[in-house]
Amino acid sequence: MPSRAVAHASLSGIVANAEGASAARAAAHAADLGVLPEWDLTDLYAGIDAPDFTADLARAEVDCARFSERYAGRLAAMASAPDASAQLAEAVAAYEGIEDLLGRLMSFAGLVYSGDTTDERREKFYGDTQERLTTASSHLLFFALELNRIPDAEMDRAMADGPLAHYAPWIEDLRREKPFQLDDRTEKLFLEKSVTGRSAWNRLFDGTIASLRFPVQGEQLTLEPTLNKLQDPDGTVRKEAAGALSDVFRANLRTFTLITNTLAKDKEISDRWRGFADVADARHLSNRVEPEVVAAMVEAVQAAYPRLSHRYYRLKARWFGVEALPYWDRNAPLPKVEQRTIPWTEARDTVLNAYGAFSPRMADIARTFFDRNWIDAPTRPGKAPGAFAHPTVPSAHPYVLVNYQGKPRDVMTLAHELGHGVHQVLAGPNGALMAPTPLTLAETASVFGEMLTFRRLLAATSSVSQRRAMLAAKVEDMINTVVRQIAFYAFERKVHLARAQGELTAERINGLWMSVQAESLGPAIALDPGYEPFWAYIPHFIHSPFYVYAYAFGDCLVNSLYGVYAKAEDGFVERYFALLSAGGAKPYGELLAPFGLDARDPGFWQIGLSMIEGMIVELEGMEDA
């Protein structure tokens, strides 16, 4: 709608009729989906004006300051005391309690904001909370820095037995950060300036994305429903949606280019000061994964492009009767296959039944998310796009956000995010410091949950054409998870390396994007003019640089895990729950060892890639179905 009043009555009537038609379509679609749940955040706080939120925020500020007063400058002496284990454990436990409180406050503010990122009141609430907590947590910076200055021999003695032994995994993780730590004042400056630096640019990106509107079929759609149109059975709708996405992204490229340039430079400054040699080294460190392991995975996936994505898209192009699919048909449903809207209750039952067949305990945990309104499912103007599972803090519970629109992929997304949720619930007892899982294993439960759901649905399908459609959809999901995410990683590397030489124009970023997309998708996808600015909406590039390879890591890992499970090995479920329950308390190599898996083995990645290839081979045998 234009911001100024419409003068002509005839135009007003047209707009009103269009709005009425749009509302009617939306109502009909909502009726097909059924009642979609919206999350209940009162387990955290009753609202943004809740007295307990205000009180906890004030308490957090006081607790942070008092913690500093009590412990700053004293850890070295505590480490050399006869009861070093008890003294240091008491300090770490107090620190953990404050971290849980800070996490609860910030989680609530973030979840409220994600519900409508265009609402000024929510945005101010989020920004004010973030600013106050950043200032408060600056009092805690000394703690990790001082712990790492304690000589290793003294710390080893303190951790050998006594209460500090419980925190040994967290302290070992801290030690890995030692070479990249700066002095206390510089660390404090970095933290405090993050509010006006990276965090501010993240908010600008989120607000910009949420405010965009895309004209499709007479409606002004937000991002999620527009992306959903790329899976519409009608090719003309897919083409129109792709054109709308391209036009709107291009109209906003100046903003997206500025955000990308600024954040890449911000990261380069931080990396340079800390002494990271490679643009992705900070991510590898936070993931607790060796750079050579990531490099081996990337090399294996890129070498597999011809036999995975190139091969599959050639097959799909033949199904559509063309030499090459236009880019807007890459995720199109197969022709001559019935498409229907899947109601929410069916999606819920599908996922819970799949989880339950694997483990009743897994289904029981997932069911809690539905029963207690821990899920926010409807699409709404201003709502954060995509999907996520937010762990909040161990003293509370996770929340899941999806934008459910009744497509088969939406069911898989629900299974994926609930997998995260189950993982987060199981890891919670490790406490605020050791519950968070490194990205090397963070996608394990989510992708495994998807695989369980897919395999159960596939086993129940007798129709050859439906089986082909399901296999094709799964292959596409796996290509999107493995091939596409490694292409994203390659794109990010190119952007950050090029940015180190100077500011990038939108045209240069577009060119880098098109080069990695052409390489990964292959000749059977026609990257027609219009696809150049599609890098602009990917949130991981903004919020979590180089996060994307974790999806490929997780998918290949889960393929291998599922292969062990399919052999019906005794004790698999127990070992699997032990892996999830460990959270961040054990390194990924130690957690995979009971399954006979080693990600350091170059052949490891071929296991997961071969599973995808095997599905493509099966599809080729069903080409005439």
N, C-alpha and C positions, 0 to 999 in steps of 0.2 A: 504494500500500500504506500502511495506517495505521502510525504510528510505534510504537504500543504493541502488545503481543502480542495475537493474537486468541484469545479464551478458548474459543470453541465449535468443536468439531471439524467440525461441518457447514459453518460459515462458512469454515473453513480449506480444506475440500475444494472449495468453490465458487471461492474465490480461486485455488487451485492449478489447477483446471480452466480458469479464465479465462486464467491465465498460460500454461498449456500451449497453449490454443487460439491465444492471441496469438503465442506463439513459433512455432507451426506456420504461421500466416499469414505471419509475417515471414520464415521460412525459405523458404516457397514463393515469396514475392515476390523474395527474394534470388536464388533459383535462376533465376527469369525474367530477372533483370538480368544474371546472370553474375558473374564476379569483378570487383569494383570496386577500383580502385587507391587506395592510401593514400600520401601523399607521404613522400618520404625527405628529411629535413631535414639529413642529415649533410654536405651540401655547405656548410652554414653551420656547424653544430657537431654533435658526436655525441650530445649530450644535455645536460640542464640541469646535470648534475654534471661535464661534460667539463672536463678541465684547461685546454684551450685557450680555452674560454669564460671561465673564471675569470681566466686570464692576460690575455686581450684586454680584459676589463672593467677590470682593474687598469691595463693599459697606456693605455686610453682616458682614465682619470682623470688619469694622469700627463701624457699628451700634451696634454690640454686646459690643465692648469695651466702647463706649460712654454710652450705657445703664447702664453698671456697674458703670461707673464714676458718673452718675447722681443719681442712686437710691441705690446702695449698702450701707448698714448701716443706711438707712434713713426711712425705711418703718415703724418702730415702732413709730417714731415721727409723721409721716403722719397719722397713724391710730388714734392717740390721738388728732389730730387737729380738729377744729370745722367743717371744710369742708373735713373730712376724706373720705367720699364717692367719692367726685369729684377727690381728689388727687390720691387715690388708683386706681380709674377707669382709670384715665389718664395713670398711670403706666402700668396697665394690658393691656390697648389698645395698648400701645407702644410695649409691650412684644409680644402681639398677632401679630402685624405687622411684627416683626422680625421673629417670628416662621413661618409665611406664606412665607417669603422670603427664609429662610433656607430650608423649605419644598419644595419649587419650585426648588431650586438648586439641592437638593439631589434626588428628584423625577426624574428629568431629567437625572442625572447621572445614577441612578438605571435602568431606562427604556432603556437607551442606552446600558448599560452593559447587560441587560437581552436579548437584541436582538442578541448578540453573545458573550457568556461568555468565548470563547476561543481566542478572538481577543486581542492581547497584548495591542494595543493602547487604546481600550475601557476599558480594565481592569485597565490600568494605570490611565486613566481619572477618572474612578470610585474611585479608591483607593486614588488618590490625592485629589479629591473633598471631599471625606469622611474625610480624615485626616485634611484638612483645616477647614471644618465645625465643626468637633469635637473640634478642638482647639478654634475656635471662640465661640462656644456655651458654652464652659467652663466659659465664662464671665457671662453667664445667670444663672448658677447653684444657685447662692445666692438667686434668686428671690423667687422661691417656698419655699426654706428653711426659709427665713425671713418671708414670709407671714404666714407660719405655726407657727412661734414663737410669732405672735401677739395673745394676749389672746382672747379666743373665744368670750367673752362678747364684747370686742371692735370691733371685726370683725363682730359680729352679728349686732351691732348698725350701722356700716358702710354699711352693705348689706341690712338693713331693707328698705331703700328707697334711692332715688338718683341714679346716674349712675352706681354705683357698683352693684346694684341689678341685672343688666343684667348678670353679671359674677358669680352670686351666685352658680349655679350648678357646675361650674369649681372649685370654691373655696371649695365647699363641697367635691368634689372629692380629692382635695389636702389634706384636713383634714384626709381622710382615710389613707393617706400615713404617717402621723405623727409618729406613733409608730416605723416605720421602716426606718426613715431617719437617716443619719449619720452626722457628723460634716462637715463643708464646705470643708475643705482640703481633707478629705477622699472621699467625693462625687466627687470632682474634679479629684482625682487620679483614681477613678473607671471609670469616663467618658473618661479621656485621654488614659488610658491603654486599653480601649475597642478596639481601632484601632489595637493594636498589640495582642489583646486577642480574645474575641468572634468573632468580625468582621473578623479578619484574618482567623480564622478557618472556618467561614461561606464561605468565598471566596474560600478557599481551597476545600471545599466540592463541591461548585458550579462548579468550574473549572474542578475538577476531574470527576464529573458526565457528564459534557458537552463533555469531551474529550473521554469518553468511546465509543467503537465501538463493535457491536455485530454481529457476522457472522450468517446470516439467508438467506437461499436460494441463496447462492452465492453473497450476498450483505453484505457490512459493514454498518450496520444501527446504528443510534444514539438511545438514550433510548426511546423516544416517539414512533417512528415507530415500535420498537421492542415490547414494551408493547402492542401496537395496534394489533400485530400479535396474541396475546392471545385471540383475539376475531375473528380470522379468521375462516371461515366455515370449513376449512380443518384441521382435527385433527393432521395430521403429521406436519403441519406448526406450530400449537400451541405448540406441544411437542418440536420441534426444537427451537422455540423462547425461551421457558422456559429453555431449556438446555443452550442456549447461555447466557441468563441472569444469570443463576446460575454460569456458568463457569467464566464469566467476573467479576461478583461481588466477587466471591471467590478469584480470582486472585488479587483483590484490597482490600481484607478484612483488610490487615494490616493498610492501610491508613484510611479506614472507622472506624476501631476499635480505632485507635489513636485519630481521631477526636471526636468520641463518648465519650471516656474516658476523654479527655481534657475538653470538654464542660460540661460534667456532674460534673467534679471536679470544674470547674470554677463557675458553678451555686451553688454548695454546699458551696463554699467559700463566695460567695455573700449572700446567704441565711443565713449562720451562722452569718456573720457580721451584717446583718440587723435584725436578730432575728426571722426569719420565722420558725415555728415549723415543718411544713410538706413540703415535696419536691414540692408540687403543690400549696402551699399557695400564693406564689407570683403571680401565674397565676390567682387564684381566686380573689385576690385583684385587679389586673388590669382589670379583667372582671366585677368587681363590683357584684360578685355573692357569696352567702354564701357557705362555704365548705360543710355544711350539705345538701344543695340543690343539689350540684354536687354528693355527696355521695349517695343520694336517687335515683338520675337518674342512676348512675352506677349500683347500686344494682338492680334496676328495669330491666335494660337492660340485665344484666348478668343472672338474674332469668328467663328472657324470651328466652335465647339462645335455649333451647329445642323446644319451640313452634314456633320459627322464623327461624333462620339459619339452625338448625339441621333438622327441618321438611321440609323446602324448598329444601335443598340439597338432602334429601332422595327422594323427588319427582323428582327432576331434574335427579338424577342418574337412576331412573326408566325410564324416557324418553329416556335416552341414553342406556338403556338395560344393566346396570352394577350395581353391589352392591355398589361401591364407585367410585366417579369421581377422576381421577388424578388431582392434584392441578392446572395443566395448563388448565383444562377444566372447572374451576369454573365459569368463565365468558364467556364460549363459547356460541355462538348463538344456539338456539334450532335446533335439526335436522329436516330436511324436511321443513324448512321455508326459503322462498326466501330471499336472502341477496342482497342488492344493495347499490351502492354508492349514497349518497345523495348530490346533488350539493349544493354549497354555497348559491345560490339564493333561493333554496327551503328551506334550513335551516333558512335563514333570514326571509322569508315570514311566515314560520311556527311559529317562535317565536313572530314576530310582530303581527300576527293575533290572537294568543293566548292572548298576552298582551292587544291587542285592545278590545277583547271581554270582558275582565275584566274592563278595563278603557282606553278610548282613550288617556287620558293624559299619562298613563304609556307607551303606544305604541309610543307616540310622543317623549317622552324622550329617549326611547331605539332607535328609528329610527335615532336620532341625531348621535349616535355612528357609524352607517353605513354611513350616509350622509357626515360626516365630518372627516372620516378616523381616528376614535379613537380606531380602532380594528386592532390588528396584528394577522393574522390567519394562514399563511403557516407554515409548519414544515421546519426548516432549520438546517444544521449542526451548533452546537454551541448555538442555541437558547435555552433559559431556558425551561425546560420541564414543563408539566402540564398546568395550566391555572390560571389566576388571574385577578382581577380588582383592579387597583391601583388608589386610590382617588386623588393622587397628593395633591393639596391645593385648598381651596375654591375660590381663585382668578383665578384659571384655571378650569380644569374639569378632570374627571377620564379617564383612558385608560384601555382597556381590551386586554389581551393576551390569545390566545388559540392556540392549535396545532391541526387544523382542518383536519380530514382525512376522512370525509364522512360517519362515522358510526352513528347509531341512538344515541349512548351515546354522540357523539360529538355535536349533536343538543341539547341534554339536558345540556351539559356543557356550550354551548353558552347561553342557557336560564338562567342558573345559574349565569354566570358571568355578564350578562346584568342586572339581578336582583340586584346584587351588585352595578352595575353602576348607575341604577336608584336610589337606596338608597343613594348613595354618592352624586348624583346631588341634591336630595331633602334635604339632611342634610347640604349641603354646606353653605346656608345662616346663619347657626349658627356660622360661623367663625372658624378660625384655631384651637381654643382651645376647642370648643364644638361640632364641626362637627363629629369628630371620634366617632364611635359607639362601645361600649363594645362588646366583643365576644358573650355575652349572646343573643344579638339581631343582631349581624353582619351577621348571616346566614339566617335571617328571609326572606328578600326580595329575596335572591338567591334561596332558596329552594322553596319558594312560586312561583317564576317564573317557576321553573321546573315543579311544580305540575300543574300550569295553562296550560303549554304546553302539558304535558302528558294527562291531562283530555280532552283537546280539540282534540288531536289526537285519543284518545281512543273512544270518542263519534262519531267520523267520520268513525270508522272501523266497517264494517258489517261482514267480514270474521271471523269465529270462530278461525281458526288457527292463523290468524294475531292478533286477540285480545289476544289469549293466549300468543303469542310471546311478545306482548307489555306489558301485565301484568307481565310476567316473567321478562322482562328487568327492569320494574319499581321496582318490588320486590327486584331484585338483587341490583339495585341502592340504595334502602332504606336499605338493609342489609349492603351494603358497607358504607353507611353513618352513620348508627346507630350501628350495631353490630361490624363491623370492626373497626370503630373509637374508640369505647369503649375498644375493645381488644388492639388497639394501646395505648390507655391511660394506660391500665393495664401493658402493656409491658414497657412503659416509667417509670412507678412507680417502677417496678421491677429493671430496669436498674439503676435508680438513687439511690434507696435504697441499692442495692448491691454495687454500686460504692463507696458509703460512707464507706464501709468496706475495700476497696482496689481496685486496678486496675483490670479491667475485661479482660479476654482473649476473642478472637473471638469465641472460642468454647462455653464459658459461655454465651455470648450474644446470640449466635445461639440457645442455649438450652432454654433460657428465651423466645425467639421469638417462638420457636416451641411449648412451653407449652401453651402460650396464644392462639396461632392459633388453636391448637387441641381442646382446651376448647370451643372456640367461633364458629368454623366451624362445629364441630361434626364429627361423624364417617363416614358420607357419602362423606367426602372429604379425599382422601388418600394423606397424606403429605409425599410423597416419598422422598428419598434422593435427594438433590438438592435444596430443598426449604429453607434450613437453612439460607442462607445469604440474603434472600429477604428483611430483615429489612434495608439493607444498603442504599437503594435509596430513602427512605421516607424523603422528605425535611423538613417536620414539626418538626421532632425530632431534627433537627439541628437549624433551624431558629427560631422556636417558641415552646419551650418545653411546653407540656401539652395543646397546642392549640386544639388538635384533638377532645376533648370532645365537643367543640363548635358546631361541625357538628351534633352530636347526639342531643345536646340541640336544635339546630335550626330545625332539622327534626321533632322531637317530638312536638316542639312548632308550627311549620307550619301545621302539621297534625291536631292539635287542632284548629288552626286558620281557616284552610280550612273547618273543620267541622262546625264552626260558619258561614262561608261564604256560605256553601252549604245549610244552612237553610234559605237562602235568607233574612237575617235580614236587615231591613232598615238601611241605613247609614253606612254599613260595609266599603264601599270603602273610604268614608270620614275619618272614624276612622283609617283605614289602612294607608292612606297617612299621617295622623297626627302622627302615630307611626313612620313612616320612616322619616318624616320631623324633628322629635325631635333630631335626631342624638344622641349625648351623653349628651343632656341637661336634660334628665329625667331618673330616675332609671327604670329598666325593669319592676318591679312590678307595678309601677304607669302607665306605658304604656300598660300593659296587662289588667289592671282592666276594662277598657271600654268594653272589649270583654268577661268579666266574667271568665277570666282565672287567675289562681294563681299557679305559678311553685313551691311554697312552700307546696302546697297540695300534699301529697304522691300519691293521685289518679291521679294527673295531667299527669304523665308519662304514665300511662296505656292507656290514650286516644290515644296517638300517636302510641304506640306499638300495640294496638288493630286494628288500621287501617291497619298496615302491615299484621297482622295475618288474617284479613278479606280477603285481596287480596290472601293470600296463600290458604285459604279455597275455594275461587272462582276458583283458578287454579286447586285444587284437583278435583273439579267438572267437569273440562274440560280435564281431563287426557287423554282421548282417542281422543281429537280433532285433 
